[in-house]
């Protein structure tokens, strides 16, 4: 029975059954989420590479970067317009196939996040040797990516809220950017700057439906990001906006901020400005010279 619930949750959120699910009373939906998430959460708590490993790796890093700023990099086409010299010395979070831009960026992200089951299934071999801390979805990630001292698997929590404590899991929120925002909060960053979060997709269809790409990928920074024949989930923009609003509230409640410096992005949840202005307005604990001197070692250490 427990495996039935675990499998059915993934089917519901990526199929026509989602319409029926959304019409259920809130209490019924909450009970269903609890039942469907319980098997993975229970397995995570028992496994040596689950909760125990997450505590060993992440507990010492809680609020480690209090007062600092970080940049979360999405995967939208606008990344092609980024002046990477302005980001190279910052603490960065990379998501999904951001490593395809490594040569152009000139650096690897300080922290890498991936939570989508199809991305993990199809591109896990590219993730194994990525440097730095890797935060992956427990349910799919452990099936494809071998464990090591810098790879942490986290379970999806059923509560559908912003999680301040990664050691209790995280909310996926229909977008890997939500996972990165929770990770940045846990690590203590005062200001988070978003780039490449275009929040705009030309491909149409039911939210979270699994489809197969039949041409060039025009929704990401490279035409072969999801190449011909690759399976991916159509976005749920309205759903992700609700979770972005929850993230904004969590940051504001702690006196922190999220700034949207995506060039031409369609997301309207966070204050929008240029990357130059966002870097100018954010206030690291140390002066600019000290930040630049310390940021690159941090990227190597994580």
C-alpha positions, -999 to +999 in steps of 0.1 A: +000+000+000+028+025+009+044+019-025+011+025-042+007+059-026+043+069-034+039+060-071+005+075-074+016+110-061+039+113-090+012+102-115-013+126-100+008+157-102+019+151-138-013+138-153-050+147-160-057+135-125-042+167-111-075+186-120-094+161-099-069+164-071-070+202-070-108+201-065-105+180-033-110+197+001-078+210+016-079+185+045-083+156+020-054+168-001-032+172+030-040+136+041-032+123+006+002+142+005+011+127+040+003+092+028+022+096-005+053+112+010+056+090+041+074+060+024+102+082+011+105+102+043+106+070+064+133+055+042+153+087+043+153+087+081+165+051+083+192+052+056+228+060+066+230+082+035+197+099+044+190+120+074+221+110+093+244+120+064+224+152+058+229+161+095+267+154+093+271+176+062+246+204+067+243+209+104+277+226+106+267+249+077+235+262+092+237+301+090+274+298+081+270+327+056+249+350+077+250+386+064+264+375+030+248+375-004+244+348-030+233+345-066+209+318-077+212+310-114+181+297-132+183+282-167+164+307-189+175+321-222+184+354-205+215+338-190+231+343-225+231+381-218+248+378-184+281+395-178+298+367-159+326+389-147+301+404-123+291+369-109+324+350-109+334+361-074+300+356-058+287+326-039+264+309-064+237+283-066+234+264-099+205+243-110+198+214-134+221+216-165+238+249-155+271+231-159+267+234-197+278+270-193+309+263-172+333+273-199+315+306-206+310+313-169+345+305-159+335+289-127+314+261-111+285+269-088+293+269-050+262+247-045+244+226-071+206+217-068+186+192-088+151+179-078+134+169-110+131+132-115+134+133-153+165+156-152+181+132-127+173+101-147+185+114-180+215+135-170+228+120-137+261+110-152+270+146-159+263+155-122+285+129-105+318+147-108+306+182-103+326+200-076+312+214-044+281+206-024+253+188-043+217+189-030+195+164-047+160+150-043+160+119-022+134+099-041+150+101-075+185+113-068+196+082-048+185+060-077+210+075-101+237+094-083+261+075-061+265+089-025+297+107-014+307+132+013+295+162-007+262+148-020+231+153+002+197+137-006+167+155+008+131+143+008+102+163-004+081+174+025+043+170+023+035+203+040+037+225+009+053+253+027+087+271+027+111+250+048+136+270+068+153+239+080+167+215+054+171+188+080+134+183+079+132+181+041+122+208+016+093+218-006+099+215-044+074+241-053+072+231-090+106+247-096+142+239-086+147+276-079+124+270-048+148+243-036+177+267-040+159+295-021+154+271+008+190+261+007+202+297+007+180+305+036+193+276+056+229+286+050+220+321+063+223+344+033+210+379+039+204+387+002+196+363-027+198+376-063+180+357-090+193+356-126+181+334-154+147+329-138+128+340-170+095+325-158+084+323-194+079+292-216+069+290-252+060+253-250+023+249-241+004+222-224-010+210-190+011+219-161+036+191-150+027+169-180+056+148-192+064+155-228+091+147-253+110+175-270+107+173-308+129+202-319+153+228-305+149+239-269+138+275-269+129+277-233+164+274-218+198+290-224+210+264-250+191+248-279+204+214-268+196+220-231+168+195-235+177+181-269+155+162-294+138+133-277+145+144-241+116+139-217+107+169-194+078+182-174+059+212-186+061+241-161+035+251-136+040+288-136+010+297-114+019+270-089+055+281-087+044+317-082+025+307-050+057+291-037+078+321-046+054+342-026+059+319+004+097+323-001+094+361-002+074+360+030+099+338+048+128+360+038+110+392+047+100+378+081+137+373+089+148+407+076+163+392+045+156+399+008+152+383-026+160+405-056+152+395-092+179+406-116+168+384-145+172+403-177+137+407-191+121+381-168+084+377-165+083+369-128+066+397-107+069+384-072+103+399-062+117+434-067+131+437-102+163+455-111+195+451-131+222+428-119+244+459-113+218+475-091+211+443-072+248+439-064+250+476-054+219+474-032+229+442-014+250+447+016+275+420+025+288+419+060+323+427+047+333+454+022+336+446-015+373+439-015+370+414+014+340+397-003+359+392-035+389+379-017+369+353+002+343+342-022+364+320-045+379+299-017+343+294-004+334+280-038+362+255-037+356+245-001+319+235-003 
